Amino acid sequence: MSRGLRRAGLVVGGLGVIALAALAQHGRFRFDGPEEGASDIPPREAEYHFLRLEYTDLPQYEIGFGFRSRRGRGRGWWLQDWPDAEDHFSAGVERLTRIDVGDPRHASLLDRRLFDYPWIYATQTGYWDLSDPEIARMREYLLRGGFLVVDDFWGPQEWGWFRETMDRVFPNKPITDIGQADEVMHILYDIQEKDRTFIPGSRHLRHGSGGTITVMQPPGTEPAWRALYDDRNRMIVAVNFNTDVGDAWEFADVPYYPAAMTLLAYRYGINYLAYAMTH
C-alpha cells in the first residue's frame, strides 16, 4: 500500500470545495471525453490514483434476481460514469488536498498491481459476478489494508446480490449503517446527519419550465450510508446504497446538476480517501 499521510497535511481548506463547485458549474472544470483522451492529469506514478475496479457482469438472466446485464454490448457495468467521474474527482482531490494525485486507472481484482492502490471504487455492484479467485483476492486486498468504495446500486434485489457477494468475502460479517460519531464522517469534512441525503443520478433530475430542476428519488428507495469493518474495527468497505455519488462527480461540470449535491459527493469521497490513507 502507499504510505500513509498525516491528517494535518491532507486538506488545504474547507472553503476550497465551494470554489471547486463554482468553477465546475461555470464550465471551467471540464475534461475531454474518452474519444479525445480522458484526463488532463498526466500519466505518472503518484501517491494516489483513482482505481476503478473491473469485474465480469452477471449473466443476462440470473435465476432468483432477474437482472439484465450489459454483457455482449461492448462494455460492462463497471464502466458506468467512466471516465468523467474519476477525472473530476481526481482533480478535486488535487485542488482540495496536499495528496500527490496521478492519473485515474482501472484494474481487475486479479491484477497484482492492485496492491499498489490503497483505495478502489466499484460501481453498480448489484450486477457484479465475482469468481472464487476474485473473492479470495478481494479478501486479501482488504485485510492487507485496502479500502473499497461501492456506489450506485439500488433496491432489495441488488442489495441482496451485493450482500451475498460480500458474505463470500467475509462470511457472517455485518454491514451496518455508519454511525454519526464514526471517524470517517468527520476526518476532514464534517458530515452531519442532515447530509445523509439522496445524491441523484442525472436520470433522477426533471427539467421544468424556466430552467427549474426537480430531484426525483426512485420510489421505494431510501439512501443509506453503510460500512463493513475488520476485526480491529477499521472500516474496509464504504457502501453508498440507493444513491449515486459517481454521477455527482461525473456531472460536476454540468450547470443543471445541483451544486449542493456535487459538494456533498466530494466531501464523502475525500473523507473516504483520507480515512483509507491514514488507517
PyMOL commands that set and color helices and strands:
alter all, ss='L'
color gray80, all
select helices_A, chain A and resi 7-9+16-25+77-79+84-96+112-116+132-143+155-169+183-185+193-195+202-204+209-211+245-250+259-278
alter helices_A, ss='H'
color red, helices_A
select strands_A, chain A and resi 51-54+105-108+119-123+147-153+176-177+205-207+213-215+224-229+235-241
alter strands_A, ss='S'
color yellow, strands_A
deselect
rebuild
show_as cartoon
